[in-house]
Amino acid sequence: MCGFARFGAVGLIVALSAAQAEAVLMFYADLDGSQVLVPTTSPALGRMEFVLNDAKDALSYDLLVTGLDFGNVLTPGDGDDEIVGIHIHDAPPGAVGPLLFGIIGPEHDADDFGFAYEDAVGGPELDSIRFTGVWDAADIPILAEPLPDHLDALFSNALYVQVHTVREAPGEIRGVIVNPLLSVPEPATGLCLWGAVVVVCGWRRRASGGYSGVN
């Protein structure tokens, strides 16, 4: 398994010669209220990062959400900000599409799903939730769509992630899953600058002292 540093951990690979360059199959999504089909004014933000395995049949994910709650832990007096759904859908920006994979509501990833409460902002209290897991063949029997059937959409920025809450049931924050290689310029002098592609290291360890749960 490969992992991500916390919020904004996707960096830049150093310039490589075209002959040496090898694509690392990583993707990301930045979620906010402005990308929802009917935009929201939510202060919540999300960063989701993905690694596709060599066989292209398993997509590991790591989602950090700030400004919402899950399990009535971070803001116990406010039930409206409770996350009730996290889904991957098939549609480009500005459109809606069918649900392919449910992380929460429905739970398609019962075998790999995990979550932890963290301090991502740097204050004195826990303020964020990290969700991790894998979209793979084991999820198909519980009605997840087969990942290989949607690889074209994944590679062409035509999938999106949406987080649903009590107060914004249609969707509070949303973000397109981005293939960083789509926007890489042609090398001018035999060097490729690859933006937002990182060396993959191990899954990030949970923040010490935080609460965590794994199904």
PyMOL commands that set and color helices and strands:
alter all, ss='L'
color gray80, all
select helices_A, chain A and resi 33-35+79-81+137-142+147-155+180-183
alter helices_A, ss='H'
color red, helices_A
select strands_A, chain A and resi 13-17+26-31+45-52+59-66+83-90+99-104+114-118+128-135+159-165+173-176+191-194+212-214
alter strands_A, ss='S'
color yellow, strands_A
deselect
rebuild
show_as cartoon
